């Protein structure tokens, strides 16, 4: 049986197995939940709930058996626990065949590229110990397409474009890749590319085609790679993560996870609060703002409804630790509880009048709260946005404004909305072939270092609908 056909079989099996997921995916369980971290334009997600594809929003959990696809104007990014990313260019589809934990706790990920172009920027982390122990505990990532399988054991940044069922092109920007297929194994070095011609194209459904020497896939490796229309967008997103993932204001945060860290540093800041320790608060908040007023409920098999934040930074603060409230300071997030991921936000020391999310009692449809869930606008949309006091960054595309902390200070001092020009759209037309590696400079950013900034503590109430209902006891 070919790898491609086996992948489809596995996808069906894991969709059924997803029914055994629980709302709290503990470190000891075999289930994993990763993050849909960026959504632009038309993007759809099949949550393995038996309802097919539905509109996708940022911060939706991605589970084993999920399928993700982008329209002609759509782009999407999935962020794994260690901060590694998988990005879908327009007109692409992937199946998350496997998102599991091994017996030694290592993260096992297998993704099937069904169509289109994907970018992977992976940096799997190995646990401590000797070489043998690291190998047992290190993360494993496989990207399958047609008859081929790409294995990732070390940090690498690459692109795969699947041209119907006939050929695929693989470009390695940084690191090295190992590929296996009917023709055997081969490596693709940094700044190199490989063109794979799938053999027996008219016999794609013949499970014996891979055993016929006359029908083996062929590949040609070149010492350069041709640019793709979505390369600039990939560079932009890579630059965002490179700059903000380990910014100075989060240096004291001890977390085993990397997903969502870039957004915490871009959209807010950490500070030390008496009696609470190191806490985080988004910019553009005030006394009337609540972290639960904008978002929604999404249904997942076996888990039921899970809370999804509508804020671009709303992953880690709603899956780990807890939210708390302090008079004169407002709502803030306390990091912690890293051994479990919650389907419902955890709250301590809430005001008597506070209302936190309550899951719908029945149904399977996505339920919106307040301003609901959001996606970044499609490429070419308006390049000026209005940021209101009390908005907490809702609707601000990540990395689109240079020095967002400075804008936050202005809003804090004036308590008035501010209109801000965003970064220009990335280049979307192909360029000439290149032999240089990808850069990490993001358009629209000032190259000076980002310094720590105190959280915004003033501002008008958020112009959203009524807050969500109370949490059940």
C-alpha positions in Angstrom: 0.0 0.0 0.0 1.4 3.4 -0.9 2.1 6.1 1.7 -0.5 8.3 0.1 -3.2 5.7 0.3 -2.1 4.7 3.8 -2.4 8.3 4.8 -6.1 8.5 3.7 -6.8 5.3 5.6 -5.2 6.6 8.8 -7.1 9.9 8.4 -10.4 8.0 8.5 -9.3 6.0 11.6 -8.1 9.0 13.6 -11.3 10.9 12.8 -13.1 8.1 14.7 -10.5 8.0 17.4 -11.0 11.7 18.0 -14.2 10.9 19.7 -12.2 9.9 22.7 -10.7 13.3 23.3 -11.5 15.0 26.6 -11.7 18.7 27.4 -8.6 18.5 29.5 -5.7 17.0 27.6 -3.3 16.0 30.4 0.4 15.4 29.9 -0.2 11.7 30.5 -2.8 11.4 27.8 -2.1 10.5 24.2 -4.2 13.4 22.8 -2.7 16.7 21.8 -4.3 20.0 20.9 -2.4 22.6 18.7 -3.4 26.1 17.7 -4.8 27.6 14.5 -2.7 30.7 15.0 -3.3 32.8 11.9 -6.3 33.1 9.5 -6.5 35.4 6.5 -9.2 35.5 3.9 -11.2 32.3 3.2 -10.1 29.4 5.5 -12.1 26.4 6.5 -11.5 23.8 9.2 -13.0 20.3 9.6 -12.8 19.6 13.3 -13.4 15.9 12.9 -16.9 16.3 14.4 -18.6 14.7 11.4 -20.0 18.0 10.1 -17.4 18.6 7.4 -15.7 21.9 6.7 -16.8 25.1 8.4 -15.5 28.6 8.6 -12.2 28.9 10.5 -11.2 31.5 13.1 -8.0 32.2 14.9 -7.4 30.2 18.1 -9.5 27.3 17.1 -8.0 24.1 18.5 -6.6 21.7 15.9 -6.9 18.0 16.9 -5.9 14.7 15.4 -8.2 14.0 12.4 -8.7 17.7 11.7 -8.5 19.0 8.1 -7.6 22.5 7.1 -7.9 24.2 3.7 -7.5 27.7 2.3 -9.4 29.4 -0.6 -7.9 31.4 -3.4 -7.4 34.4 -1.1 -6.8 32.4 2.1 -3.8 31.9 4.2 -3.5 30.0 7.5 -0.9 29.1 10.1 -0.9 26.3 12.7 1.4 26.6 15.7 2.7 23.6 17.6 3.5 23.4 21.3 7.2 24.2 20.8 6.4 27.2 18.6 7.0 25.4 15.3 4.7 26.4 12.5 3.0 25.0 9.5 1.6 27.6 7.0 -0.8 27.1 4.2 -0.6 29.3 1.1 -3.8 30.1 -0.9 -5.5 27.1 -2.5 -4.0 24.5 -0.1 -5.3 21.6 2.0 -3.7 19.5 4.8 -4.9 16.6 7.0 -3.6 16.2 10.5 -3.3 12.5 10.5 -1.5 12.2 13.8 -1.2 14.5 16.8 -0.2 12.3 19.7 2.2 11.7 22.5 4.5 8.7 22.6 5.2 6.4 25.5 8.2 8.6 26.5 6.2 11.9 26.2 7.6 12.8 22.8 5.3 14.7 20.5 4.4 12.7 17.3 3.0 14.7 14.4 2.0 13.5 10.9 0.5 15.8 8.4 -0.7 14.9 4.9 -0.4 17.6 2.2 -3.4 17.0 0.0 -3.0 19.9 -2.4 -1.3 23.3 -2.7 1.7 24.7 -1.0 2.8 24.6 2.6 5.7 26.1 4.6 7.1 24.4 7.6 9.4 26.2 10.1 10.2 23.5 12.6 12.5 23.4 15.6 11.8 20.2 17.6 13.1 20.3 21.1 14.8 17.3 22.7 14.6 16.5 26.4 17.8 16.4 28.5 19.9 13.3 29.0 22.4 11.4 26.9 22.1 10.9 23.1 20.0 7.7 23.4 17.5 9.4 25.8 17.2 12.5 23.6 16.4 10.3 20.6 13.7 8.5 22.5 12.1 11.8 23.8 12.6 14.1 20.8 9.6 15.3 18.8 8.9 13.5 15.5 7.3 15.3 12.6 6.4 13.7 9.2 4.9 15.5 6.2 3.5 13.1 3.7 2.5 13.9 0.1 1.7 11.4 -2.7 4.2 8.5 -2.2 6.7 10.6 -0.4 7.4 11.3 3.3 9.5 14.0 4.8 11.0 13.4 8.2 12.2 16.2 10.5 14.5 15.5 13.4 16.3 18.8 13.6 15.5 22.5 13.0 14.5 23.2 9.4 12.6 25.7 7.4 11.2 24.5 4.0 8.5 24.7 1.4 6.6 22.0 -0.4 4.4 22.7 -3.5 2.3 19.9 -4.8 1.4 20.3 -8.5 -1.8 18.2 -9.0 -0.7 14.5 -8.9 2.3 14.7 -11.2 5.1 16.6 -9.5 6.2 18.2 -6.3 8.9 20.8 -5.6 10.7 21.0 -2.3 12.8 24.0 -1.3 14.9 24.1 1.9 15.6 27.6 3.2 17.4 26.6 6.4 18.6 23.3 7.8 18.4 19.9 6.1 15.6 17.5 5.2 15.4 13.7 4.7 12.8 12.3 2.3 11.7 8.7 1.6 9.6 7.3 -1.1 9.4 4.5 -3.7 12.7 5.4 -5.1 14.5 5.3 -1.7 15.8 7.9 0.6 17.6 11.2 -0.2 18.6 14.4 1.6 18.0 18.0 0.6 20.5 20.4 2.0 20.1 24.1 2.9 19.6 26.4 -0.1 18.9 23.4 -2.3 15.7 22.2 -3.9 14.3 18.9 -5.2 11.8 18.3 -8.0 9.9 15.0 -7.6 8.2 13.5 -10.6 5.6 11.0 -9.5 5.7 7.8 -11.4 2.6 5.9 -12.6 0.4 9.0 -12.4 -2.4 7.3 -14.1 -2.1 4.4 -11.6 -2.4 6.5 -8.5 -4.9 4.1 -7.0 -2.8 1.0 -7.8 -1.4 -0.1 -4.5 1.2 -2.2 -6.3 2.6 0.7 -8.4 5.2 1.5 -5.7 6.6 -2.0 -6.1 7.2 -1.8 -9.8 10.8 -0.6 -10.6 9.6 0.9 -13.8 7.1 3.1 -11.9 9.4 4.6 -9.3 9.2 8.3 -8.5 12.2 10.2 -9.8 13.8 13.3 -8.3 16.3 16.0 -9.3 18.2 18.0 -6.7 19.4 21.5 -7.6 21.7 23.9 -5.8 19.2 26.7 -5.7 15.4 27.1 -5.5 12.9 29.2 -7.4 10.8 31.8 -5.5 7.1 31.3 -4.9 4.4 33.9 -4.8 3.8 33.2 -1.0 7.5 33.3 0.0 7.3 36.9 1.1 4.3 36.2 3.3 6.2 33.3 4.9 9.2 35.5 5.5 6.9 38.1 7.1 5.4 35.6 9.5 8.8 34.0 10.3 10.2 37.5 11.1 7.3 38.2 13.5 7.9 35.0 15.5 11.7 35.5 15.4 11.4 39.0 16.9 8.7 38.4 19.5 8.9 34.8 20.6 11.5 35.5 23.3 11.2 39.2 23.8 12.8 40.7 27.0 9.5 41.3 28.7 8.7 37.6 28.9 12.1 36.5 30.0 10.9 35.6 33.5 8.1 33.4 32.2 8.9 29.7 32.8 6.8 27.8 30.3 7.4 24.4 28.6 5.4 25.7 25.6 6.2 28.2 22.9 3.0 28.5 21.0 1.3 31.9 21.6 4.4 33.4 23.1 5.0 35.8 20.2 1.5 37.2 20.5 1.8 37.7 24.3 4.9 39.9 23.7 3.4 41.8 20.8 -0.1 42.5 22.2 0.7 43.1 25.9 3.4 42.9 28.5 4.4 41.2 31.7 4.7 43.0 35.0 5.2 42.1 38.7 2.0 42.6 40.7 2.1 42.5 44.5 0.6 39.3 45.8 0.4 37.7 42.4 3.9 37.6 41.1 4.6 37.9 37.3 1.4 38.5 35.4 0.4 39.5 31.9 -2.1 42.0 30.7 -3.0 43.0 27.1 -2.7 46.6 25.8 -5.8 48.8 25.3 -7.8 47.6 28.4 -9.6 49.5 31.1 -11.6 48.9 34.2 -14.7 47.7 32.3 -12.9 45.3 30.0 -13.3 41.5 30.5 -11.2 38.8 28.8 -14.4 36.8 28.3 -16.6 39.3 26.5 -15.4 38.5 22.9 -15.1 34.9 21.6 -17.2 31.9 21.0 -17.9 28.2 21.7 -16.8 25.6 19.2 -17.9 22.0 19.4 -15.3 19.1 19.3 -16.1 15.4 19.4 -15.7 13.9 22.9 -14.9 17.2 24.4 -18.2 19.0 23.7 -18.0 22.8 23.6 -14.6 24.5 24.1 -14.1 28.2 24.6 -12.3 30.0 21.8 -11.0 33.6 22.4 -11.6 36.2 19.7 -8.4 38.1 20.6 -5.3 37.5 18.5 -3.3 36.8 21.6 -6.0 34.5 23.1 -4.4 31.1 23.1 -2.1 30.6 26.1 -4.0 32.7 28.6 -7.2 30.7 27.9 -5.6 27.2 27.9 -3.1 27.5 30.8 -2.9 29.3 34.1 -5.9 31.4 35.2 -7.4 34.9 35.0 -7.7 37.1 38.1 -8.9 40.5 38.9 -7.3 43.2 41.1 -8.9 46.5 42.1 -7.3 49.4 40.3 -5.5 47.1 37.9 -8.2 45.1 36.2 -8.1 41.6 34.7 -4.8 39.9 34.2 -3.4 36.5 33.4 -1.4 34.4 35.8 0.8 31.8 34.1 0.9 28.3 35.3 -0.9 24.9 35.4 1.3 23.7 32.5 0.4 20.1 32.9 -3.1 20.4 31.4 -4.9 22.3 28.7 -8.4 23.6 29.6 -11.5 23.8 27.4 -13.0 26.4 29.7 -11.0 29.4 31.1 -10.0 29.2 34.8 -10.9 32.2 37.0 -9.9 33.1 40.5 -10.7 36.1 42.7 -13.3 37.4 40.2 -15.5 40.4 41.2 -19.0 39.5 42.4 -20.5 41.0 39.3 -18.1 39.2 36.9 -19.5 36.9 34.3 -17.4 34.3 32.7 -18.2 31.9 29.9 -20.8 29.2 30.3 -20.8 26.5 27.6 -24.1 25.9 25.7 -26.2 23.1 27.1 -26.8 21.4 23.8 -26.1 21.7 20.1 -23.1 21.6 17.8 -23.1 24.9 16.0 -20.4 27.5 16.8 -21.9 30.1 19.2 -20.6 33.7 19.2 -20.2 35.9 22.3 -19.8 39.6 22.1 -17.8 40.6 19.0 -17.4 36.9 18.4 -14.5 35.3 16.7 -12.2 37.0 14.2 -10.0 36.5 11.2 -7.5 38.8 9.6 -8.7 40.5 6.5 -7.8 39.1 3.1 -4.7 40.4 1.4 -5.3 43.8 -0.3 -7.8 45.0 2.3 -7.7 48.4 4.0 -4.3 49.3 5.3 -5.6 51.7 8.1 -7.4 50.5 11.2 -8.9 52.2 14.2 -7.9 51.0 17.7 -10.4 51.8 20.4 -9.8 52.1 24.2 -10.9 48.9 25.8 -10.5 46.8 22.6 -7.5 44.8 24.0 -6.2 44.5 20.4 -9.3 42.9 18.9 -9.1 43.0 15.1 -5.4 44.1 15.0 -3.5 41.8 12.7 -0.4 40.6 14.3 2.8 42.5 13.5 0.8 44.9 11.3 1.8 48.0 13.5 5.3 48.9 14.4 5.7 49.4 18.1 2.2 48.6 19.2 3.3 49.4 22.8 3.9 53.1 21.8 0.4 53.3 20.3 -1.0 51.8 23.5 0.6 54.6 25.5 -1.0 57.2 23.3 -4.5 55.6 23.8 -3.9 55.3 27.5 -3.0 58.9 27.9 -5.8 60.3 25.7 -8.6 57.7 26.2 -9.5 58.2 22.6 -9.5 56.0 19.5 -6.5 56.2 17.3 -6.2 55.5 13.5 -3.0 53.7 12.6 -1.5 52.8 9.3 -0.6 49.2 9.0 2.4 47.5 7.2 2.1 47.4 3.4 0.9 44.1 1.9 3.6 41.6 1.1 4.7 40.9 -2.4 2.6 38.2 -4.0 4.2 37.9 -7.5 7.0 35.4 -8.3 10.5 36.7 -8.5 13.6 35.3 -10.2 15.3 32.1 -8.9 17.4 32.7 -5.9 20.3 31.0 -4.2 20.1 33.0 -1.0 18.4 31.9 2.2 15.2 33.3 3.5 15.5 36.5 5.6 13.6 37.3 8.7 12.9 41.0 8.2 9.3 41.8 8.5 7.9 44.7 6.4 6.6 47.5 8.5 8.8 47.0 11.5 11.3 49.4 13.0 14.6 47.5 13.4 15.3 48.9 16.8 14.9 46.5 19.8 11.5 46.3 21.5 11.7 47.3 25.2 9.4 46.3 28.0 6.3 48.4 28.5 3.9 48.6 31.4 0.4 47.2 30.8 -2.2 49.7 29.7 -4.5 50.3 32.7 -7.0 52.8 31.5 -9.5 53.2 28.7 -13.2 53.2 27.9 -15.4 50.2 28.0 -15.3 47.8 25.0 -18.0 48.6 22.5 -19.2 45.0 22.3 -22.5 43.4 23.1 -23.5 42.3 26.6 -21.0 40.1 28.4 -21.4 36.3 28.2 -23.5 34.5 30.8 -22.2 33.2 34.1 -20.1 30.1 34.5 -21.8 27.1 36.0 -21.0 25.9 39.5 
